Amino acid sequence: MLSNEFDLAEYRRVLGCFATGVAVVTTIDKNGSKAGITVNSFNSVSLVPPLVLWSVGEDSLSFETFVEAEYFAVNVLAIHQRDVCRRFAATGTNKFDGLECGVGLAGVPILPEYSAVFECRTEHCYDGGDHRIVVGRVLKFEDRKTDPLIFYRGHFLK
């Protein structure tokens, strides 16, 4: 199918054929308030220097916070964290209520549980259609050696 003939619902369904991990990206805004968003658009870019990328939709309520952030953390969710995924995917709620987050570089919140975490400094932001692609330099990371949460064809894998 040619791009000018795309059925967007079908396109989204077919994109779901690619299994992805699920992560929550966290940061703080200029006033020190916490922000977090669920993403499955996380990728390694480079080993030297250590760069990763993720993307945030322009329609996200925290869009400006993330594209202006100097630091952020990618909290890769563990297999048992479906509720955390849903919490940070929700709109208009205090996503951090009841969570005892750690404090990462530059005060960025780190979720209390995760499979892995990457603490990053923003290197670049690129236009990506209706999203902004954020490239970060990994400054610190940790692997807790737990199985990650996987999303495939609109559902979590067990």
FIDOTOR-349373 format. One record per residue: x, y negated, z negated of N, C-alpha, C in turn; residue in three letters. Coordinates in pm, 1 decimal. Each point is the difference from the previous one (the first is absolute). Layout:
// FIDOTOR-349373
(r (X Y Z) (X Y Z) (X Y Z) ALA)
...
***
This chain:
// FIDOTOR-349373
(r (84.7 117.7 0.0) (-84.7 -117.7 0.0) (89.5 -124.4 0.0) MET)
(r (-29.4 -97.3 84.7) (76.1 -123.9 5.1) (-33.6 -88.8 -118.1) LEU)
(r (96.7 -81.1 -45.2) (-18.0 -80.5 -120.9) (-119.0 -95.1 8.5) SER)
(r (-32.0 -53.0 117.8) (-113.6 -91.7 8.8) (-133.9 74.4 -3.5) ASN)
(r (3.6 132.5 -3.5) (-121.4 81.1 -6.1) (-13.1 72.1 -133.7) GLU)
(r (83.8 -36.7 -98.4) (0.8 70.6 -128.3) (-133.7 -5.7 -70.1) PHE)
(r (-41.4 113.9 -48.3) (-106.2 9.2 -98.8) (74.0 -4.9 -133.5) ASP)
(r (-12.0 -110.1 -73.6) (80.3 -18.6 -120.7) (-25.8 106.8 -105.3) LEU)
(r (-123.4 45.1 -13.1) (-29.3 105.8 -97.6) (71.0 129.5 39.5) ALA)
(r (-1.0 31.8 128.7) (68.6 120.0 48.0) (151.3 -14.1 -15.4) GLU)
(r (52.2 -118.6 31.1) (142.3 -27.1 -15.7) (42.7 22.5 -144.7) TYR)
(r (-76.9 -53.1 -94.7) (31.2 17.3 -141.7) (-4.7 148.5 -38.9) ARG)
(r (-99.7 71.9 51.8) (-12.3 142.7 -30.0) (122.5 76.6 49.6) ARG)
(r (45.4 -31.9 120.5) (114.9 69.7 56.7) (128.4 -37.6 -74.8) VAL)
(r (12.7 -123.8 -43.5) (115.8 -37.3 -82.7) (5.6 85.9 -126.1) LEU)
(r (-115.1 38.9 -51.9) (-7.4 83.3 -119.5) (56.5 139.3 18.9) GLY)
(r (31.4 38.5 124.5) (61.5 130.0 25.7) (143.9 5.1 -50.5) CYS)
(r (57.5 -115.9 -27.4) (136.1 -6.6 -52.7) (-9.6 -6.2 -151.5) PHE)
(r (45.1 105.3 -67.3) (-3.9 3.3 -146.0) (97.3 -102.4 -56.3) ALA)
(r (-43.5 -72.0 -102.7) (85.2 -100.9 -62.8) (-2.7 15.0 -151.0) THR)
(r (105.3 -48.4 -61.2) (-0.9 -15.1 -144.1) (-82.6 -122.4 -34.8) GLY)
(r (-26.8 -17.0 -127.3) (-76.8 -114.8 -47.2) (83.9 -70.6 -105.6) VAL)
(r (3.1 -132.1 8.8) (77.9 -78.5 -94.6) (-80.1 -121.1 -44.8) ALA)
(r (40.9 -56.1 -112.1) (-52.5 -127.7 -46.2) (117.2 -97.4 -0.5) VAL)
(r (-15.1 -108.0 75.0) (101.9 -104.4 0.8) (-40.8 -102.9 -104.4) VAL)
(r (94.5 -38.3 -84.9) (-26.7 -95.9 -107.1) (95.9 -117.9 10.6) THR)
(r (-46.3 -113.9 -49.9) (82.7 -119.9 -5.8) (-60.3 -94.2 -102.5) THR)
(r (58.0 -117.7 -11.1) (-58.9 -107.3 -79.6) (-6.7 -124.9 86.6) ILE)
(r (-101.8 -83.3 -27.0) (-12.2 -124.1 76.6) (81.7 -110.9 -64.9) ASP)
(r (-9.8 -120.9 54.8) (78.0 -114.7 -48.4) (-26.6 -31.1 -147.0) LYS)
(r (-120.1 36.5 -48.6) (-36.9 -26.8 -139.1) (29.4 117.2 -92.4) ASN)
(r (57.3 107.5 53.1) (32.1 116.5 -81.0) (-113.4 99.7 -13.4) GLY)
(r (-109.0 -19.9 74.6) (-111.9 95.5 -3.4) (32.1 121.8 85.0) SER)
(r (-40.0 117.6 -49.9) (26.6 125.5 69.2) (-92.3 16.8 120.4) LYS)
(r (53.5 60.2 104.8) (-78.5 35.1 118.4) (39.6 140.3 42.4) ALA)
(r (-96.7 76.2 49.9) (26.9 135.0 47.0) (-96.3 40.1 108.3) GLY)
(r (45.8 82.3 91.5) (-82.8 44.2 112.3) (40.7 141.6 40.8) ILE)
(r (-98.6 82.0 32.0) (25.5 134.9 50.2) (37.9 -7.6 147.8) THR)
(r (105.7 73.0 37.5) (43.4 2.8 139.6) (36.0 143.1 40.4) VAL)
(r (-11.9 26.8 128.3) (56.2 123.1 54.3) (88.7 -34.4 119.2) ASN)
(r (33.0 -127.8 10.2) (84.4 -48.8 109.8) (140.9 -27.9 -49.8) SER)
(r (59.1 96.2 -67.7) (133.5 -13.9 -56.6) (97.6 86.2 79.1) PHE)
(r (118.7 -54.5 28.5) (95.6 71.7 83.6) (143.3 -41.2 -31.6) ASN)
(r (91.8 91.2 20.1) (141.7 -32.2 -4.6) (37.3 -68.0 130.9) SER)
(r (84.3 -102.1 -7.3) (46.8 -69.9 119.6) (147.1 29.6 24.3) VAL)
(r (79.9 -8.2 -106.6) (144.8 10.7 14.2) (60.3 54.7 -128.5) SER)
(r (105.2 79.1 14.8) (75.3 46.1 -116.3) (108.5 -100.0 -38.9) LEU)
(r (63.3 -63.0 100.8) (105.2 -97.6 -25.3) (-27.4 -122.1 87.4) VAL)
(r (-50.5 -106.8 -54.6) (-37.4 -17.5 -140.6) (-128.7 76.9 -30.9) PRO)
(r (-28.3 23.7 -127.8) (-120.7 74.2 -37.0) (-125.5 -87.0 14.5) PRO)
(r (-74.7 23.1 109.2) (-119.5 -78.9 28.7) (-121.8 89.3 13.9) LEU)
(r (-113.0 -49.5 -49.5) (-129.7 65.7 16.0) (-98.8 -102.9 53.2) VAL)
(r (-112.6 48.9 50.0) (-105.2 -91.7 43.5) (-135.5 51.6 -42.0) LEU)
(r (-94.1 -92.5 -6.8) (-140.3 29.1 -23.4) (-78.1 -114.0 61.6) TRP)
(r (-131.0 14.2 12.6) (-77.5 -108.5 59.9) (-122.6 -31.1 -83.7) SER)
(r (-37.2 -128.3 3.5) (-115.0 -50.0 -75.4) (-95.0 -68.9 97.5) VAL)
(r (-128.7 30.9 -10.5) (-101.1 -58.8 87.4) (-24.2 -146.7 -31.0) GLY)
(r (-20.3 -78.4 104.3) (-27.0 -141.9 -17.2) (-129.8 -25.9 -74.1) GLU)
(r (-88.3 99.3 -4.3) (-127.2 -16.6 -70.8) (9.4 38.9 -147.9) ASP)
(r (117.1 42.2 -44.6) (19.3 37.3 -140.2) (-5.7 -125.1 -87.7) SER)
(r (-68.4 10.9 -113.7) (-8.4 -112.8 -92.8) (137.8 -39.1 -53.9) LEU)
(r (93.1 92.6 -1.4) (134.5 -29.4 -50.7) (102.6 -17.6 112.9) SER)
(r (-47.6 -24.7 121.0) (88.1 -15.2 116.2) (108.6 -104.8 -25.2) PHE)
(r (-39.9 -121.3 -36.9) (96.4 -108.6 -20.9) (100.5 34.6 -109.2) GLU)
(r (-49.1 61.8 -107.5) (89.3 38.6 -109.3) (110.7 90.9 50.4) THR)
(r (-35.8 99.2 80.1) (99.7 95.9 47.2) (93.9 -57.9 105.6) PHE)
(r (-50.8 -82.0 91.4) (89.8 -52.6 103.2) (90.5 -109.8 -55.7) VAL)
(r (-36.0 -58.5 -113.3) (84.0 -102.0 -63.3) (90.2 58.0 -108.7) GLU)
(r (-19.9 126.7 -36.2) (74.4 60.5 -110.7) (147.1 18.5 35.8) ALA)
(r (85.8 -32.4 -95.6) (143.1 21.7 19.5) (38.1 144.7 -31.9) GLU)
(r (-71.6 60.4 -95.6) (24.8 137.6 -41.9) (-130.2 78.6 -1.9) TYR)
(r (10.8 129.7 21.8) (-115.2 89.6 -9.9) (50.5 139.3 -33.5) PHE)
(r (-93.7 84.3 -42.6) (32.0 140.5 -27.0) (-98.1 87.8 75.8) ALA)
(r (50.3 109.0 55.2) (-83.3 101.3 63.9) (-4.5 118.1 -95.6) VAL)
(r (-118.6 22.9 -59.4) (-22.8 109.5 -94.3) (-64.6 114.2 77.9) ASN)
(r (76.7 102.5 35.3) (-53.7 114.8 74.2) (-82.3 82.8 -98.1) VAL)
(r (-126.9 19.0 33.0) (-89.6 68.4 -92.7) (24.1 150.7 -2.7) LEU)
(r (-19.1 56.4 -118.5) (10.7 144.2 -20.8) (-133.5 65.7 34.0) ALA)
(r (3.8 129.3 22.1) (-115.6 76.7 47.5) (-124.2 -17.0 -88.3) ILE)
(r (17.6 -24.2 -127.4) (-113.0 -11.4 -92.5) (-53.4 -143.0 -13.9) HIS)
(r (45.9 -94.1 84.2) (-34.5 -141.0 -18.4) (-103.2 -54.6 98.6) GLN)
(r (-96.4 79.5 36.5) (-106.5 -47.9 88.6) (-73.2 -119.6 -60.0) ARG)
(r (-21.5 2.8 -132.5) (-70.1 -110.6 -65.6) (79.2 -130.2 10.4) ASP)
(r (131.8 7.2 -8.7) (83.7 -119.4 13.9) (-7.7 -52.5 143.2) VAL)
(r (1.1 90.1 95.8) (-15.3 -37.6 140.4) (-130.0 -78.4 18.8) CYS)
(r (-109.6 52.9 -50.2) (-130.8 -66.1 14.7) (-4.1 -132.7 -75.6) ARG)
(r (58.6 -4.6 -117.1) (2.0 -121.9 -81.4) (64.6 -115.1 76.5) ARG)
(r (117.1 25.9 61.6) (72.5 -106.0 68.0) (-50.0 -24.0 142.8) PHE)
(r (-88.6 86.3 48.4) (-64.4 -22.5 129.8) (-126.5 -83.7 -16.1) ALA)
(r (-53.1 -7.3 -121.6) (-124.3 -73.7 -26.2) (23.8 -150.6 12.4) ALA)
(r (-106.6 -70.5 33.4) (4.6 -144.9 14.6) (-67.3 -66.4 -119.5) THR)
(r (61.3 -108.1 -45.6) (-64.5 -83.8 -100.5) (-0.5 52.7 -142.3) GLY)
(r (88.4 91.1 -33.4) (6.8 51.1 -136.6) (136.6 -33.2 -57.8) THR)
(r (10.8 2.6 -133.8) (132.2 -14.8 -61.2) (64.6 138.0 2.8) ASN)
(r (82.3 21.6 97.0) (56.2 131.9 27.2) (95.1 49.0 -108.8) LYS)
(r (51.5 -90.1 -80.3) (97.8 35.9 -102.2) (-61.6 21.0 -137.8) PHE)
(r (-133.1 -18.9 -13.8) (-66.5 20.6 -129.4) (28.6 138.7 -54.8) ASP)
(r (49.8 7.1 -122.7) (23.6 127.3 -66.8) (126.5 72.0 41.4) GLY)
(r (77.6 -56.1 91.1) (125.0 63.8 43.1) (117.3 -61.5 -75.9) LEU)
(r (81.6 84.0 -59.0) (120.8 -45.7 -68.7) (115.9 5.2 98.8) GLU)
(r (10.4 -101.3 82.8) (103.6 -4.0 103.3) (136.0 -32.5 -58.6) CYS)
(r (102.2 53.3 64.3) (134.9 -40.3 -30.6) (29.7 -130.3 71.9) GLY)
(r (115.8 -55.3 -27.3) (40.5 -124.5 64.0) (124.0 27.1 83.1) VAL)
(r (-12.4 -25.5 129.4) (111.0 21.8 91.0) (76.7 -127.8 27.2) GLY)
(r (77.4 1.4 105.0) (79.9 -114.9 40.0) (-87.3 -123.6 17.2) LEU)
(r (46.4 -112.2 -51.3) (-68.7 -129.5 10.4) (-139.9 3.5 -61.6) ALA)
(r (-25.8 95.5 -91.6) (-128.9 5.5 -68.1) (-109.7 74.5 73.9) GLY)
(r (33.4 63.3 110.7) (-99.8 74.0 78.6) (-50.5 119.0 -80.9) VAL)
(r (-133.8 19.0 -6.1) (-52.6 114.1 -74.7) (31.2 132.9 67.9) PRO)
(r (37.3 97.9 -82.5) (24.0 137.1 46.0) (-106.3 86.9 -66.1) ILE)
(r (-72.1 76.7 79.3) (-105.7 84.4 -54.6) (57.6 97.3 -102.8) LEU)
(r (-83.3 38.4 -99.7) (50.9 90.9 -103.4) (30.3 140.3 52.1) PRO)
(r (-69.3 41.3 104.3) (24.5 130.6 60.0) (19.7 -19.5 150.3) GLU)
(r (84.4 81.7 58.4) (24.2 -1.7 144.1) (83.3 121.7 35.2) TYR)
(r (3.5 32.2 127.9) (87.3 105.6 48.9) (139.9 -57.5 25.0) SER)
(r (2.7 -119.8 57.3) (125.3 -71.8 24.2) (-31.2 -149.0 -0.2) ALA)
(r (101.6 -81.5 -23.4) (-17.5 -144.9 6.8) (121.0 -61.4 67.8) VAL)
(r (-26.5 -102.7 81.0) (103.7 -77.1 68.0) (-19.6 -146.2 -37.7) PHE)
(r (100.2 -58.5 -62.6) (-6.8 -141.9 -35.1) (77.8 -77.2 105.8) GLU)
(r (-64.3 -102.0 57.2) (51.5 -64.5 120.2) (-3.2 -151.8 -6.8) CYS)
(r (88.4 -60.0 78.8) (-3.0 -143.0 25.9) (-43.8 -17.7 145.2) ARG)
(r (-94.2 -88.2 23.6) (-49.4 -22.5 135.8) (111.3 -55.3 88.5) THR)
(r (19.7 65.4 114.2) (99.5 -43.3 98.9) (-65.6 -74.4 116.1) GLU)
(r (-114.0 53.7 47.8) (-66.7 -56.7 117.8) (-149.9 25.7 -9.5) HIS)
(r (-77.0 -87.2 64.2) (-142.8 23.4 24.0) (-22.8 -24.2 148.6) CYS)
(r (-66.2 94.4 64.9) (-25.4 -9.7 142.9) (-150.0 6.6 26.8) TYR)
(r (-41.9 -72.1 103.7) (-137.8 8.6 44.4) (-22.7 139.2 56.5) ASP)
(r (-111.9 61.2 -37.3) (-34.4 132.3 50.4) (-148.6 6.6 32.2) GLY)
(r (-48.9 -87.3 86.6) (-141.9 -2.0 33.0) (-80.4 -50.8 -117.8) GLY)
(r (-91.2 82.7 -50.3) (-81.6 -41.6 -114.2) (66.3 32.8 -133.3) ASP)
(r (127.0 36.7 3.8) (79.4 29.1 -119.5) (131.2 -78.5 4.4) HIS)
(r (66.3 -8.9 -113.1) (135.7 -52.6 -8.5) (87.9 115.9 -42.6) ARG)
(r (110.0 19.2 69.5) (95.5 106.0 -31.0) (105.2 -58.4 -92.5) ILE)
(r (13.1 58.9 -118.1) (93.5 -47.6 -100.9) (117.9 97.5 -5.7) VAL)
(r (118.9 -51.9 21.3) (122.5 79.9 -8.1) (72.5 -40.2 -127.8) VAL)
(r (34.8 99.8 -79.4) (68.6 -27.3 -125.8) (131.2 75.6 -11.8) GLY)
(r (94.9 -62.3 -67.2) (128.3 64.8 -31.2) (-16.8 71.1 -133.5) ARG)
(r (25.0 129.4 -0.9) (-11.4 79.5 -122.6) (119.4 -32.7 -89.6) VAL)
(r (-31.5 -44.6 -120.9) (103.7 -34.5 -97.4) (13.0 105.2 -109.2) LEU)
(r (-108.7 75.0 -20.8) (-4.1 100.2 -106.7) (-108.4 101.3 37.1) LYS)
(r (20.0 127.0 -36.9) (-101.5 101.7 27.8) (8.9 111.1 -102.8) PHE)
(r (-109.2 76.8 -8.8) (-4.3 115.3 -90.4) (-91.9 105.7 58.4) GLU)
(r (39.6 125.4 -14.7) (-78.7 115.3 42.7) (-33.6 81.3 -124.1) ASP)
(r (-128.6 16.1 -27.9) (-40.2 78.9 -116.6) (-24.0 146.2 35.4) ARG)
(r (26.8 36.5 123.2) (-6.2 139.0 45.6) (-136.7 64.6 -22.1) LYS)
(r (-105.9 -78.1 26.9) (-136.0 53.7 -2.3) (-54.6 -3.7 142.2) THR)
(r (-95.2 86.2 28.5) (-58.9 1.7 133.3) (-77.7 -129.0 25.0) ASP)
(r (10.9 -54.8 123.5) (-69.2 -124.5 32.1) (-145.8 22.7 39.0) PRO)
(r (-78.1 -106.2 -9.4) (-138.0 -0.7 47.8) (4.6 -16.7 152.1) LEU)
(r (-69.2 87.5 72.7) (0.8 -1.3 146.1) (-141.1 -26.4 52.1) ILE)
(r (-8.6 -87.8 101.8) (-127.3 -35.0 62.2) (2.7 47.1 145.2) PHE)
(r (-108.5 69.4 41.8) (-4.5 57.8 133.9) (-145.1 8.7 46.4) TYR)
(r (-27.4 -54.3 119.4) (-133.4 2.3 60.0) (-109.4 -52.0 -94.5) ARG)
(r (34.1 -107.1 -71.4) (-98.4 -64.6 -87.2) (-21.0 64.9 -135.4) GLY)
(r (85.2 97.0 -35.3) (-14.8 70.6 -127.3) (137.3 23.8 -63.9) HIS)
(r (-1.1 22.0 -130.3) (123.5 36.7 -69.7) (23.1 148.9 19.3) PHE)
(r (125.8 38.2 19.2) (33.9 141.5 2.7) (23.1 47.5 -141.5) LEU)
(r (-26.9 127.4 -26.0) (15.1 53.0 -135.3) (140.7 41.1 -28.5) LYS)
***
